[in-house]
């Protein structure tokens, strides 16, 4: 089974200017087109391709809007990698927020987490952003997605 890199690894390599193989005599598990595709998927999960969605994602992640604006506006694989690394650094170890972002962007369904005690599944949607309590347009958009 080929080594499948994480979003963090793909972003870090791009930020460092490590371009994946464009041609390899014996093949490669790290092709240039794959690197670009994975960077695109990561950016899509952060709302980079739908007008205004990066603002909703910034709200959901509790991140400054300028970080997500940089992801949206980045040109070239190095700049995209640097912007994505900045988001990951801001998230730290809290990758549940990245799961929320991807769900908002339509990359996957609403995320849930297993809670061992008492044993049950719990939604990762922040309670303060439910539809009944939403007060801003961005909060309404977030609540409409999960509501």
VOPAGU-2260 file (C-alpha; in pm, 1 decimal, decimal comma):
REM VOPAGU-2260
SITE   aa  ch    i         X         Y         Z
SITE  UNK   A    0       0,0       0,0       0,0
SITE  UNK   A    1     145,1     338,4     -97,4
SITE  UNK   A    2     229,1     594,3     167,8
SITE  UNK   A    3     -59,2     841,6     189,8
SITE  UNK   A    4      60,3    1180,0     317,1
SITE  UNK   A    5    -146,6    1387,7     557,5
SITE  UNK   A    6    -273,0    1733,2     471,7
SITE  UNK   A    7      -9,3    1865,7     711,4
SITE  UNK   A    8     272,1    1684,7     528,8
SITE  UNK   A    9     150,6    1798,3     186,6
SITE  UNK   A   10     122,8    2159,5     304,0
SITE  UNK   A   11     464,7    2153,5     473,1
SITE  UNK   A   12     639,4    2011,0     167,5
SITE  UNK   A   13     474,6    2268,2     -60,1
SITE  UNK   A   14     562,2    2550,8     182,8
SITE  UNK   A   15     925,0    2435,2     177,0
SITE  UNK   A   16     928,1    2427,5    -203,1
SITE  UNK   A   17     949,2    2048,4    -228,4
SITE  UNK   A   18     783,3    1969,6    -559,9
SITE  UNK   A   19     675,0    1611,1    -611,5
SITE  UNK   A   20     788,0    1405,1    -911,1
SITE  UNK   A   21     678,0    1520,2   -1252,7
SITE  UNK   A   22     833,1    1218,4   -1417,7
SITE  UNK   A   23     983,0     908,5   -1262,0
SITE  UNK   A   24    1126,1     617,1   -1453,5
SITE  UNK   A   25     995,7     355,9   -1209,1
SITE  UNK   A   26     683,2     543,6   -1105,6
SITE  UNK   A   27     621,8     733,3    -786,7
SITE  UNK   A   28     362,7     757,5    -511,1
SITE  UNK   A   29     420,5    1133,9    -501,8
SITE  UNK   A   30     329,6    1288,8    -835,2
SITE  UNK   A   31     316,4    1661,8    -904,3
SITE  UNK   A   32     -50,5    1634,9   -1004,1
SITE  UNK   A   33    -129,3    1451,2    -679,2
SITE  UNK   A   34      43,1    1720,3    -475,1
SITE  UNK   A   35    -166,5    1987,3    -647,1
SITE  UNK   A   36    -485,1    1785,8    -606,0
SITE  UNK   A   37    -424,0    1735,2    -231,3
SITE  UNK   A   38    -346,2    2105,3    -181,3
SITE  UNK   A   39    -669,9    2186,4    -365,4
SITE  UNK   A   40    -872,6    1947,7    -146,5
SITE  UNK   A   41    -725,6    2099,0     168,0
SITE  UNK   A   42    -806,6    2449,1      43,7
SITE  UNK   A   43   -1157,2    2333,8     -51,2
SITE  UNK   A   44   -1208,8    2203,9     304,2
SITE  UNK   A   45   -1127,4    2555,1     426,5
SITE  UNK   A   46   -1382,3    2722,1     198,8
SITE  UNK   A   47   -1146,1    2866,2     -60,3
SITE  UNK   A   48   -1361,0    2807,2    -369,1
SITE  UNK   A   49   -1710,4    2930,0    -283,3
SITE  UNK   A   50   -1777,2    3301,0    -241,4
SITE  UNK   A   51   -1799,0    3394,1     125,1
SITE  UNK   A   52   -1753,2    3039,2     252,1
SITE  UNK   A   53   -1404,1    3108,7     386,0
SITE  UNK   A   54   -1567,4    3367,9     615,0
SITE  UNK   A   55   -1810,0    3108,2     751,5
SITE  UNK   A   56   -1524,1    2862,7     798,7
SITE  UNK   A   57   -1318,5    3126,0     983,5
SITE  UNK   A   58   -1614,8    3178,6    1216,9
SITE  UNK   A   59   -1659,2    2803,4    1268,1
SITE  UNK   A   60   -1289,5    2749,8    1337,9
SITE  UNK   A   61   -1257,7    3056,3    1557,1
SITE  UNK   A   62    -966,5    3176,6    1342,7
SITE  UNK   A   63    -882,1    3526,2    1222,0
SITE  UNK   A   64   -1033,4    3588,5     879,8
SITE  UNK   A   65    -696,6    3692,6     734,1
SITE  UNK   A   66    -567,9    3332,9     766,4
SITE  UNK   A   67    -851,8    3192,8     556,1
SITE  UNK   A   68    -832,2    3486,6     314,7
SITE  UNK   A   69    -466,0    3397,0     258,2
SITE  UNK   A   70    -566,4    3036,8     177,7
SITE  UNK   A   71    -828,5    3162,3     -66,7
SITE  UNK   A   72    -596,7    3409,1    -239,8
SITE  UNK   A   73    -274,2    3207,3    -248,1
SITE  UNK   A   74    -119,1    3161,2    -592,5
SITE  UNK   A   75     140,5    2892,0    -657,5
SITE  UNK   A   76     204,8    2576,3    -462,3
SITE  UNK   A   77     458,1    2734,5    -223,1
SITE  UNK   A   78     223,6    3018,2    -124,2
SITE  UNK   A   79     -65,3    2772,7     -87,3
SITE  UNK   A   80     149,6    2549,9     131,9
SITE  UNK   A   81     254,9    2843,1     352,2
SITE  UNK   A   82    -105,9    2960,0     393,0
SITE  UNK   A   83    -221,5    2609,6     484,9
SITE  UNK   A   84      64,5    2561,3     731,4
SITE  UNK   A   85     -38,5    2888,5     900,0
SITE  UNK   A   86    -392,2    2755,6     946,3
SITE  UNK   A   87    -263,5    2427,5    1088,0
SITE  UNK   A   88     -34,5    2612,5    1329,1
SITE  UNK   A   89    -328,4    2823,8    1445,9
SITE  UNK   A   90    -541,2    2511,4    1498,1
SITE  UNK   A   91    -270,3    2336,1    1696,2
SITE  UNK   A   92    -383,7    1987,7    1794,6
SITE  UNK   A   93    -756,8    2071,2    1767,6
SITE  UNK   A   94    -832,2    1903,1    1437,6
SITE  UNK   A   95   -1202,3    1869,0    1521,7
SITE  UNK   A   96   -1240,1    2223,4    1390,1
SITE  UNK   A   97   -1086,1    2113,8    1059,9
SITE  UNK   A   98   -1351,0    1839,8    1041,0
SITE  UNK   A   99   -1617,9    2106,8    1089,5
SITE  UNK   A  100   -1468,3    2318,3     812,9
SITE  UNK   A  101   -1468,1    2028,5     567,2
SITE  UNK   A  102   -1830,0    1952,5     646,3
SITE  UNK   A  103   -1924,8    2316,3     586,2
SITE  UNK   A  104   -1743,3    2308,8     252,6
SITE  UNK   A  105   -1929,7    1993,2     149,1
SITE  UNK   A  106   -1622,9    1769,1     152,4
SITE  UNK   A  107   -1783,6    1523,0     396,6
SITE  UNK   A  108   -2087,6    1491,2     622,2
SITE  UNK   A  109   -2141,1    1641,1     966,4
SITE  UNK   A  110   -1865,5    1515,7    1196,2
SITE  UNK   A  111   -1924,0    1323,1    1517,8
SITE  UNK   A  112   -1686,9    1208,8    1790,3
SITE  UNK   A  113   -1709,0     896,1    2006,2
SITE  UNK   A  114   -1734,8     980,4    2374,9
SITE  UNK   A  115   -1629,5     682,3    2590,5
SITE  UNK   A  116   -1803,4     785,7    2914,2
SITE  UNK   A  117   -2094,1     771,3    2895,2
SITE  UNK   A  118   -2052,2     578,9    2569,4
SITE  UNK   A  119   -2218,3     767,7    2284,7
SITE  UNK   A  120   -2161,9     965,6    1968,6
SITE  UNK   A  121   -2163,8    1342,3    2010,2
SITE  UNK   A  122   -2186,5    1599,4    1731,4
SITE  UNK   A  123   -1893,4    1834,5    1683,2
SITE  UNK   A  124   -2118,7    2125,7    1587,4
SITE  UNK   A  125   -2069,2    2403,4    1841,3
SITE  UNK   A  126   -2388,4    2448,2    2043,9
SITE  UNK   A  127   -2352,5    2828,4    2036,5
SITE  UNK   A  128   -2402,7    2826,6    1659,0
SITE  UNK   A  129   -2732,3    2641,0    1636,7
SITE  UNK   A  130   -3005,2    2795,1    1418,7
SITE  UNK   A  131   -3220,8    2912,5    1709,5
SITE  UNK   A  132   -2938,9    3122,0    1855,5
SITE  UNK   A  133   -2773,1    3242,4    1534,5
SITE  UNK   A  134   -2750,5    3621,4    1531,1
SITE  UNK   A  135   -2545,8    3712,0    1222,6
SITE  UNK   A  136   -2568,6    3622,9     856,1
SITE  UNK   A  137   -2252,8    3413,1     883,8
SITE  UNK   A  138   -2386,9    3233,6    1189,2
SITE  UNK   A  139   -2715,1    3167,3    1004,6
SITE  UNK   A  140   -2525,3    3017,8     713,2
SITE  UNK   A  141   -2329,4    2795,2     949,3
SITE  UNK   A  142   -2644,2    2692,0    1135,9
SITE  UNK   A  143   -2833,0    2626,0     810,5
SITE  UNK   A  144   -2566,9    2377,4     703,5
SITE  UNK   A  145   -2586,2    2174,4    1023,5
SITE  UNK   A  146   -2938,0    2257,4    1140,7
